[in-house]
């Protein structure tokens, strides 16, 4: 199905909902990030299951905010499920405690981290074949311009589209305006995982036929109603943490 | 399959592993409890799926420690998936922040809380038919004696076994000695969800033919090897958070 008749959550409302989840909703950032990252990993597993021999190399691009944290959590679950993730996390979050812990968890799982954008670009263009590139660079609070080294990276991904592994974007395709869509760079993801509810730019993604999933199943019926997204949150089936839209 | 040849984790080693997960493993209690409680809820969904009309009433008995926290988290997910949970949580944890938030999350989902052991007993024997009783009273750090009001509750569950809804125990059947099995009370659960690895008393449960699940899929291969539970943690399939043993 497409996004016809389904409401999206503007960048402004998404920020408000997030804030409300943690204030009156009483969720901790640890909880929300764990559930969001887990759903990202499960959506990836459904769409791109790993090879049995553990050789499915996934490059996870991690930004400086919560979107990046979701990517760190997803990397850990992917590793436990048989993928071979590699993390590029050049700008550390200011939430040192939380993000430091997420990174330590990955180290304990032997998930390697690469250090430079040059190394990331080398991985993306091979000769080691990547199965997937996970884009957890920017989320719903993204505002242009894109700063270094992410400008270089997004340009590289955009220019090499079609010639590199499929890109899976978390919540929004990084570099896109949350509400209106592509700006200077267009990384053309093959898959988008909307968290809690699609953002307006997801309609543009969906119209191009990519695989669109919803994750982040933790919104109470009361909040869903308040934000007018009950039609979306009611799409989940059984105990699934993700649903293909 | 049974537990033949599978190592169990003694109460002492389980406490040590838990401590190590949070120190060198760098997990927060919020993360671990969310993943553990989520796996409890998913195991329940597999074994006792809810009726389609939302009428599957589940009484969740919540103890004062981490086992209780797992029950609070599980209640929230069960509610989102179509069950009708009711929580009995008489002795609040000393971790006021974390547990207070878990309780607020349930309130926001309209999960009712009952206040007295008499009310819990009325529900258990009640004219309202319960589908399930979730026992998240005591976990691997349990040491007798059982104190009020839990003594009354465990006696009631034990005496009415066979005449009440199935009991699902989280990690250990409450009232049992973690390593050796039944003591003064035996609530005879129909289902046991071992977290991270079975505790020694799970062998006694498994020998009686109950449904035995494993959840809490967050142990790194390195930790699993150190605690000699790799044979257990390798039983998970695909991206599943639980496995039936």
Contacts between the chains, C-beta under 8 A, distances in Angstrom:
chain1	res1	chain2	res2	distance
A	24	B	108	7.3
A	25	B	104	7.6
A	25	B	105	6.7
A	25	B	108	5.9
A	26	B	100	7.5
A	26	B	101	4.1
A	26	B	102	7.9
A	26	B	104	3.7
A	26	B	105	5.4
A	26	B	108	7.3
A	27	B	101	7.1
A	27	B	105	6.5
A	28	B	30	4.8
A	28	B	98	7.8
A	28	B	101	6.5
A	30	B	28	4.8
A	30	B	30	3.9
A	30	B	31	5.2
A	30	B	34	7.6
A	31	B	30	5.2
A	31	B	31	7.4
A	31	B	34	4.9
A	34	B	30	7.6
A	34	B	31	4.9
A	34	B	34	5.2
A	34	B	35	6.6
A	35	B	34	6.5
A	35	B	38	7.7
A	38	B	35	7.7
A	41	B	239	6.9
A	42	B	239	5.4
A	45	B	238	6.9
A	45	B	239	4.1
A	49	B	238	7.6
A	77	B	239	7.4
A	80	B	217	6.4
A	80	B	218	7.6
A	80	B	236	8.0
A	81	B	238	6.7
A	81	B	239	4.8
A	98	B	28	7.8
A	100	B	26	7.5
A	101	B	26	4.1
A	101	B	27	7.1
A	101	B	28	6.4
A	102	B	26	7.9
A	104	B	25	7.6
A	104	B	26	3.7
A	105	B	25	6.7
A	105	B	26	5.4
A	105	B	27	6.5
A	105	B	220	7.9
A	108	B	24	7.3
A	108	B	25	5.9
A	108	B	26	7.3
A	108	B	220	4.7
A	108	B	222	6.2
A	108	B	223	7.3
A	109	B	220	4.8
A	109	B	221	7.3
A	109	B	222	7.8
A	110	B	221	7.7
A	110	B	222	7.6
A	217	B	80	6.4
A	218	B	80	7.6
A	220	B	105	7.9
A	220	B	108	4.7
A	220	B	109	4.8
A	220	B	110	8.0
A	221	B	109	7.3
A	221	B	110	7.7
A	222	B	108	6.2
A	222	B	109	7.8
A	222	B	110	7.5
A	223	B	108	7.4
A	236	B	80	8.0
A	238	B	45	6.8
A	238	B	49	7.6
A	238	B	81	6.7
A	239	B	41	6.9
A	239	B	42	5.4
A	239	B	45	4.1
A	239	B	77	7.4
A	239	B	81	4.8
